[in-house]
């Protein structure tokens, strides 16, 4: 993982120090459970509870044993002395590694949930601020009908709420420990030890396991991260599209002194959003690997182990970084309502074509004929680069049915904001609740200029 993409809190969670501390925490919890069953004396447990890992010794042992768990056990033995014989009693490596991994994943999930919450709040504030900021809506990349920038942000906010719920559900799936010994039979460590130790650790005991916790749990967690990353990619892609020089309706923040190109001083590139899109590809690949880890040989193999050492930390570090970047982008995004207004008028009033068609239908024209007539005039506007309203006024069939005043009313943008308040109220996005002011200077005028 590239150092620059590691935020300190998440980096600490996936550090070797934290991992080995978790291993020791699990070992001690198991010993405490054995003590409750009178298998470990209190004096011995007191020493075990003070154990610590000698990392230099572990590194030396690992070079010889090529087995991280035996090297770990050797590294904590000197701090305990003869009573270290009780450590790892009846259990196997995966009892410790998988249970400790669950603890790390829970720490990571808690941090990520907080990250998503921050993004949701930032999106909500910006959505309210730009509640009435009109812009063109596009389908297939082509102008459709007007929307507001606030609606776009509100849509993203709701999607992030779903991502947080998916993460919460996946977190419940990995909040399990497994202390059932080799191949999961409890032959050398009875179920009561698992229950006592897991309770101490704040985990649920797996109802059944073989030698490992089943990897569908981890795959659910990873696919939840991948979906979240895909959402961020979707949002970032939209910003990239709207930042193009042809429209420049919005723009990711650009700091003083920042450069966009080594050769072209004028460049202001959406490099943060592009970075998010690239990282999303990595997390999707990691999610695929996690799914492939579900199928292990018989009661277990370690084909999953080598990949998980990469995909689990990296995915958490990446998505943590992506969420932080995107929250910063939204909080400081540049919005250009004047360019949005220009965009609305680029197609010379064609965005009102459906309203014209519906007005003809209201006058008794069949839908087929109304569509045909409206489209015919619209195509003239497209091909001749002429104002749609002017062409409609020149058409006798249209003017025979619709008055000039009615046409003028049709060509008003405020029609498209009729239900904005209702939508925002449904989402819990009211300015009073969020204490946000709707900025008038960032609100596009609700009257077309040139149609």
C-alpha positions as CSV (number, residue, x, y, z in Angstrom):
1,X,0.0,0.0,0.0
2,X,1.4,3.4,-1.0
3,X,2.3,5.3,2.1
4,X,0.6,8.6,1.0
5,X,-2.8,6.9,0.8
6,X,-2.7,5.6,4.5
7,X,-4.6,7.7,6.9
8,X,-3.1,7.3,10.5
9,X,-6.1,5.8,12.3
10,X,-6.7,3.1,9.6
11,X,-3.0,2.5,9.2
12,X,-2.7,1.8,12.9
13,X,-5.6,-0.7,12.8
14,X,-3.7,-2.7,10.1
15,X,-0.2,-2.4,11.6
16,X,1.7,-5.5,12.6
17,X,1.8,-4.2,16.1
18,X,-2.0,-4.0,16.3
19,X,-2.4,-7.4,14.7
20,X,0.0,-9.1,17.2
21,X,-1.6,-7.3,20.1
22,X,-4.9,-8.8,18.9
23,X,-3.4,-12.2,18.7
24,X,-2.2,-11.8,22.3
25,X,-5.6,-10.5,23.4
26,X,-7.3,-13.6,22.0
27,X,-4.7,-15.9,23.6
28,X,-5.2,-14.2,27.0
29,X,-9.0,-14.4,26.6
30,X,-8.7,-18.2,26.0
31,X,-6.5,-18.6,29.0
32,X,-8.9,-16.7,31.2
33,X,-11.6,-19.1,30.0
34,X,-9.5,-22.1,30.9
35,X,-8.9,-20.5,34.3
36,X,-12.7,-20.3,34.8
37,X,-12.8,-24.1,34.1
38,X,-10.0,-24.6,36.7
39,X,-7.4,-25.6,34.0
40,X,-5.0,-22.7,34.6
41,X,-4.0,-21.6,38.1
42,X,-4.6,-17.9,39.1
43,X,-0.9,-17.4,39.7
44,X,-0.2,-18.6,36.2
45,X,-3.0,-16.5,34.7
46,X,-1.6,-13.4,36.4
47,X,1.7,-13.8,34.6
48,X,0.0,-14.6,31.2
49,X,-2.1,-11.4,31.5
50,X,1.2,-9.4,31.6
51,X,2.6,-11.1,28.5
52,X,4.0,-9.1,25.6
53,X,5.4,-9.7,22.2
54,X,9.1,-9.3,21.5
55,X,9.0,-8.3,17.9
56,X,12.7,-8.7,17.3
57,X,12.6,-12.2,18.7
58,X,9.6,-13.0,16.6
59,X,11.3,-11.8,13.4
60,X,14.3,-14.1,14.3
61,X,12.0,-17.1,15.0
62,X,10.0,-16.5,11.8
63,X,13.2,-16.6,9.7
64,X,13.8,-20.1,11.1
65,X,10.2,-21.6,11.5
66,X,8.5,-19.9,8.5
67,X,5.4,-20.1,10.6
68,X,4.1,-16.8,12.0
69,X,2.1,-18.3,14.9
70,X,4.9,-20.5,16.2
71,X,7.2,-17.5,15.9
72,X,4.7,-15.4,17.8
73,X,4.3,-17.9,20.6
74,X,8.1,-18.1,20.9
75,X,8.2,-14.3,21.1
76,X,5.9,-14.0,24.1
77,X,7.3,-17.0,26.1
78,X,10.2,-15.1,27.7
79,X,7.8,-12.5,29.2
80,X,5.8,-15.3,30.9
81,X,8.3,-17.9,31.7
82,X,7.3,-21.5,32.5
83,X,3.6,-20.6,32.7
84,X,3.7,-20.0,29.0
85,X,3.0,-23.7,28.6
86,X,-0.7,-22.8,29.2
87,X,-0.8,-20.4,26.2
88,X,-2.4,-21.8,23.0
89,X,-3.6,-24.8,24.9
90,X,-5.9,-27.0,22.8
91,X,-6.3,-24.4,20.0
92,X,-4.9,-24.1,16.5
93,X,-3.4,-21.1,14.6
94,X,-6.7,-20.2,12.9
95,X,-8.5,-19.9,16.2
96,X,-6.2,-17.0,17.0
97,X,-5.7,-15.5,13.6
98,X,-9.3,-15.6,12.4
99,X,-10.7,-14.3,15.7
100,X,-8.1,-11.5,15.9
101,X,-8.9,-10.6,12.3
102,X,-12.5,-10.2,13.2
103,X,-11.5,-7.7,15.9
104,X,-9.4,-5.8,13.3
105,X,-12.2,-5.7,10.8
106,X,-14.6,-4.4,13.4
107,X,-12.2,-1.6,14.3
108,X,-11.9,-0.8,10.6
109,X,-15.7,-1.0,10.0
110,X,-16.3,1.4,12.9
111,X,-14.0,4.0,11.3
112,X,-15.4,3.5,7.9
113,X,-19.0,3.9,9.2
114,X,-17.9,7.2,10.7
115,X,-16.3,8.2,7.4
116,X,-19.5,7.5,5.5
117,X,-21.5,9.4,8.1
118,X,-19.3,12.5,7.6
119,X,-19.8,12.3,3.8
120,X,-23.6,11.9,4.2
121,X,-23.7,15.0,6.4
122,X,-21.6,17.0,3.9
123,X,-23.8,15.9,1.0
124,X,-26.9,16.9,2.9
125,X,-25.6,20.4,3.6
126,X,-24.6,21.0,0.0
127,X,-27.8,19.5,-1.3
128,X,-29.9,22.0,0.8
129,X,-27.6,24.9,-0.3
130,X,-28.2,24.1,-3.9
131,X,-31.8,22.9,-3.6
132,X,-33.0,25.3,-6.3
133,X,-29.8,25.6,-8.4
134,X,-31.1,24.7,-11.8
135,X,-29.1,22.7,-14.3
136,X,-29.8,20.4,-17.2
137,X,-30.5,16.8,-16.6
138,X,-28.9,14.4,-19.1
139,X,-29.8,10.9,-20.3
140,X,-27.4,9.1,-22.6
141,X,-25.2,12.2,-22.2
142,X,-27.9,14.3,-24.1
143,X,-29.9,17.1,-22.6
144,X,-33.2,15.8,-21.2
145,X,-35.1,18.1,-18.8
146,X,-34.0,20.5,-16.0
147,X,-33.2,19.3,-12.6
148,X,-31.3,21.0,-9.7
149,X,-27.8,20.4,-8.5
150,X,-29.3,19.9,-5.0
151,X,-31.4,16.9,-6.3
152,X,-28.2,15.3,-7.7
153,X,-26.5,15.7,-4.3
154,X,-29.5,14.4,-2.4
155,X,-29.5,11.3,-4.6
156,X,-25.9,10.7,-3.7
157,X,-26.7,11.2,-0.1
158,X,-29.4,8.5,-0.1
159,X,-27.0,6.1,-1.9
160,X,-24.4,6.6,0.8
161,X,-27.0,5.9,3.4
162,X,-27.5,2.5,1.7
163,X,-23.8,2.0,1.6
164,X,-23.6,2.6,5.3
165,X,-26.4,0.1,5.9
166,X,-24.7,-2.5,3.8
167,X,-21.5,-1.9,5.8
168,X,-23.4,-2.3,9.0
169,X,-24.9,-5.5,7.8
170,X,-21.6,-6.9,6.7
171,X,-20.0,-5.8,10.0
172,X,-22.6,-8.0,11.8
173,X,-21.4,-10.9,9.6
174,X,-17.8,-10.6,10.6
175,X,-18.4,-10.0,14.3
176,X,-17.7,-13.7,15.0
177,X,-14.9,-15.6,16.6
178,X,-13.8,-19.2,16.1
179,X,-12.1,-21.2,18.9
180,X,-13.0,-24.8,18.0
181,X,-9.6,-26.3,17.5
182,X,-8.3,-28.3,14.5
183,X,-11.0,-28.9,11.9
184,X,-13.7,-27.5,14.2
185,X,-14.6,-30.5,16.3
186,X,-13.9,-29.0,19.8
187,X,-12.0,-32.2,20.6
188,X,-9.2,-30.3,22.4
189,X,-11.0,-27.1,23.4
190,X,-14.7,-27.4,24.5
191,X,-17.4,-25.1,23.2
192,X,-17.6,-23.4,26.6
193,X,-14.1,-22.0,26.1
194,X,-15.1,-20.5,22.8
195,X,-18.2,-18.9,24.4
196,X,-16.3,-17.5,27.3
197,X,-13.5,-16.1,25.2
198,X,-15.7,-14.6,22.5
199,X,-17.9,-12.9,25.1
200,X,-14.8,-11.4,26.7
201,X,-13.7,-10.2,23.2
202,X,-17.1,-8.8,22.3
203,X,-17.6,-11.3,19.5
204,X,-20.3,-13.9,18.8
205,X,-19.1,-17.5,18.8
206,X,-19.5,-19.0,15.3
207,X,-22.4,-21.5,15.5
208,X,-20.2,-23.9,13.5
209,X,-16.8,-23.8,11.8
210,X,-14.2,-26.1,10.5
211,X,-10.6,-25.0,10.9
212,X,-11.4,-21.4,9.8
213,X,-14.2,-18.9,9.9
214,X,-16.0,-19.3,6.6
215,X,-14.9,-16.8,4.0
216,X,-18.4,-15.9,2.8
217,X,-18.4,-13.6,5.8
218,X,-15.3,-11.8,4.6
219,X,-16.6,-11.7,1.1
220,X,-19.7,-9.9,2.2
221,X,-17.6,-7.3,3.9
222,X,-15.4,-6.9,0.9
223,X,-18.3,-6.6,-1.6
224,X,-19.9,-4.0,0.6
225,X,-16.7,-2.0,0.4
226,X,-16.6,-2.5,-3.4
227,X,-20.2,-1.3,-3.8
228,X,-19.3,1.8,-1.7
229,X,-16.3,2.4,-3.9
230,X,-18.4,2.0,-7.0
231,X,-20.8,4.7,-5.7
232,X,-17.9,7.0,-5.1
233,X,-16.6,6.3,-8.6
234,X,-20.1,7.1,-9.9
235,X,-20.2,10.5,-8.1
236,X,-16.6,11.3,-9.1
237,X,-17.3,10.4,-12.7
238,X,-20.2,12.8,-12.7
239,X,-18.0,15.6,-11.4
240,X,-15.4,14.9,-14.0
241,X,-18.1,15.1,-16.8
242,X,-19.5,18.3,-15.4
243,X,-16.1,19.9,-15.1
244,X,-15.3,19.5,-18.8
245,X,-14.3,22.8,-20.4
246,X,-17.3,22.8,-22.7
247,X,-19.7,23.1,-19.7
248,X,-17.7,23.7,-16.5
249,X,-20.9,23.6,-14.3
250,X,-19.0,22.3,-11.3
251,X,-15.4,21.8,-10.4
252,X,-13.4,20.0,-7.8
253,X,-11.4,22.3,-5.5
254,X,-8.2,23.8,-6.9
255,X,-5.8,25.3,-4.5
256,X,-3.6,28.3,-4.9
257,X,-0.2,27.2,-6.3
258,X,-1.6,23.9,-7.6
259,X,-0.7,22.9,-11.1
260,X,-2.6,20.8,-13.5
261,X,0.0,20.2,-16.2
262,X,3.7,20.4,-16.6
263,X,3.3,21.9,-20.0
264,X,0.0,23.8,-20.0
265,X,-0.3,26.3,-17.2
266,X,-4.0,26.8,-17.7
267,X,-5.0,23.3,-16.8
268,X,-7.4,22.6,-13.9
269,X,-7.8,18.9,-14.0
270,X,-10.3,16.8,-11.9
271,X,-7.3,14.7,-10.6
272,X,-8.8,13.9,-7.2
273,X,-12.0,12.5,-8.8
274,X,-9.8,10.6,-11.3
275,X,-7.9,9.1,-8.4
276,X,-11.1,7.9,-6.8
277,X,-12.1,6.2,-10.0
278,X,-8.8,4.4,-10.3
279,X,-8.9,3.2,-6.7
280,X,-12.4,1.9,-7.1
281,X,-11.1,-0.5,-9.7
282,X,-8.6,-1.9,-7.2
283,X,-11.3,-2.5,-4.6
284,X,-13.5,-4.3,-7.1
285,X,-10.6,-6.6,-7.9
286,X,-10.1,-7.2,-4.2
287,X,-13.8,-8.1,-3.8
288,X,-13.5,-10.7,-6.6
289,X,-10.5,-12.2,-4.8
290,X,-12.5,-12.4,-1.5
291,X,-15.2,-14.3,-3.4
292,X,-12.7,-16.7,-4.8
293,X,-11.4,-17.3,-1.2
294,X,-14.7,-18.9,-0.2
295,X,-13.8,-22.2,-1.8
296,X,-11.1,-23.8,0.2
297,X,-10.0,-27.4,0.1
298,X,-11.8,-29.7,2.6
299,X,-11.7,-28.3,6.1
300,X,-9.2,-25.6,5.1
301,X,-6.1,-24.6,3.1
302,X,-4.2,-21.4,3.2
303,X,-4.7,-20.2,-0.3
304,X,-6.9,-17.4,1.2
305,X,-4.3,-16.3,3.7
306,X,-1.7,-14.8,1.3
307,X,-4.4,-12.7,-0.5
308,X,-6.1,-11.5,2.7
309,X,-2.8,-10.1,4.0
310,X,-3.1,-7.7,1.0
311,X,-6.8,-7.3,0.1
312,X,-8.3,-6.7,3.6
313,X,-5.9,-4.0,4.8
314,X,-5.6,-2.4,1.4
315,X,-9.3,-2.2,0.7
316,X,-9.9,-0.6,4.1
317,X,-7.1,1.8,3.7
318,X,-8.2,2.7,0.2
319,X,-11.9,3.2,0.9
320,X,-11.0,5.2,4.1
321,X,-8.8,7.5,1.9
322,X,-11.4,7.7,-0.9
323,X,-14.2,8.7,1.5
324,X,-12.0,11.4,3.1
325,X,-11.0,12.8,-0.3
326,X,-14.6,12.8,-1.6
327,X,-15.9,14.5,1.5
328,X,-13.3,17.2,1.0
329,X,-14.3,17.6,-2.6
330,X,-18.0,18.0,-1.8
331,X,-17.3,20.4,1.1
332,X,-15.2,22.7,-1.1
333,X,-16.7,22.1,-4.6
334,X,-16.9,25.0,-7.0
335,X,-20.4,25.5,-8.4
336,X,-21.0,27.7,-11.4
337,X,-24.8,28.5,-11.7
338,X,-24.2,30.9,-14.5
339,X,-22.7,28.1,-16.6
340,X,-25.6,25.8,-15.6
341,X,-28.0,28.5,-16.9
342,X,-26.0,28.6,-20.2
343,X,-26.2,24.8,-20.4
344,X,-30.0,24.9,-20.0
345,X,-30.3,27.3,-22.9
346,X,-27.8,25.5,-25.2
347,X,-30.5,23.5,-26.9
348,X,-32.7,26.6,-27.6
349,X,-35.6,25.6,-25.4
350,X,-35.9,21.9,-26.5
351,X,-36.0,20.9,-22.9
352,X,-39.6,22.0,-22.9
353,X,-40.7,19.6,-25.7
354,X,-42.5,17.2,-23.4
355,X,-44.5,20.1,-21.9
356,X,-45.5,21.2,-25.4
357,X,-46.6,17.7,-26.3
358,X,-48.7,17.3,-23.1
359,X,-50.3,20.7,-23.8
360,X,-51.4,19.5,-27.3
361,X,-52.7,16.3,-25.7
362,X,-54.7,18.4,-23.2
363,X,-56.2,20.2,-26.2
364,X,-57.6,16.9,-27.6
365,X,-54.8,15.8,-30.0
366,X,-53.9,12.1,-29.9
367,X,-50.6,11.3,-28.2
368,X,-49.2,9.9,-31.5
369,X,-50.0,13.1,-33.4
370,X,-48.9,15.4,-30.6
371,X,-45.5,13.6,-30.4
372,X,-45.1,13.7,-34.1
373,X,-45.8,17.4,-34.4
374,X,-43.7,18.3,-31.4
375,X,-40.8,16.2,-32.6
376,X,-40.9,17.6,-36.2
377,X,-40.5,21.1,-34.9
378,X,-37.9,20.1,-32.4
379,X,-35.8,18.5,-35.2
380,X,-36.0,21.8,-37.1
381,X,-34.6,23.5,-34.0
382,X,-31.8,20.9,-33.7
383,X,-30.8,21.0,-37.4
384,X,-31.1,24.8,-38.0
385,X,-29.9,25.9,-34.5
386,X,-33.1,28.0,-34.0
387,X,-35.1,28.8,-31.0
388,X,-37.8,26.2,-30.3
389,X,-40.3,28.7,-29.1
390,X,-40.0,30.8,-32.2
391,X,-40.5,27.8,-34.5
392,X,-43.6,26.8,-32.5
393,X,-45.1,30.2,-32.9
394,X,-44.6,29.9,-36.6
395,X,-46.5,26.7,-36.8
396,X,-50.2,27.2,-37.6
397,X,-51.2,23.7,-36.2
398,X,-49.7,24.5,-32.9
399,X,-50.9,28.1,-32.6
400,X,-54.4,27.1,-33.6
401,X,-54.5,25.0,-30.3
402,X,-52.2,26.8,-27.9
403,X,-52.2,30.6,-27.3
404,X,-49.0,32.6,-27.0
405,X,-49.7,33.1,-23.3
406,X,-50.0,29.4,-22.8
407,X,-46.8,28.8,-24.7
408,X,-45.0,31.4,-22.5
409,X,-46.2,29.6,-19.4
410,X,-45.0,26.3,-20.8
411,X,-41.5,27.8,-21.2
412,X,-40.8,28.5,-17.5
413,X,-38.2,26.6,-15.6
414,X,-39.9,26.9,-12.2
415,X,-42.3,24.1,-13.3
416,X,-39.5,21.7,-12.8
417,X,-39.0,22.7,-9.2
418,X,-42.6,22.2,-8.2
419,X,-42.0,19.2,-6.1
420,X,-38.4,19.9,-4.9
421,X,-39.6,20.8,-1.4
422,X,-41.6,17.6,-1.1
423,X,-38.7,15.5,-2.2
424,X,-36.3,17.2,0.3
425,X,-38.9,16.9,3.1
426,X,-39.2,13.2,2.4
427,X,-35.4,12.9,2.7
428,X,-35.3,14.9,5.9
429,X,-33.4,17.6,4.2
430,X,-34.9,20.8,5.5
431,X,-32.9,24.0,6.0
432,X,-34.1,24.4,9.6
433,X,-33.1,20.9,10.6
434,X,-29.7,21.2,9.1
435,X,-29.3,24.9,9.9
436,X,-28.2,25.6,6.3
437,X,-29.1,28.7,4.3
438,X,-30.0,28.3,0.7
439,X,-27.6,30.6,-1.1
440,X,-29.4,33.0,-3.5
441,X,-26.2,33.7,-5.4
442,X,-25.8,30.0,-6.2
443,X,-29.4,29.7,-7.4
444,X,-30.0,29.9,-11.1
445,X,-32.7,32.2,-12.3
446,X,-36.0,30.5,-12.9
447,X,-36.7,32.2,-16.2
448,X,-35.2,31.3,-19.6
449,X,-33.3,34.0,-21.3
450,X,-33.2,33.1,-25.0
451,X,-36.0,30.6,-25.6
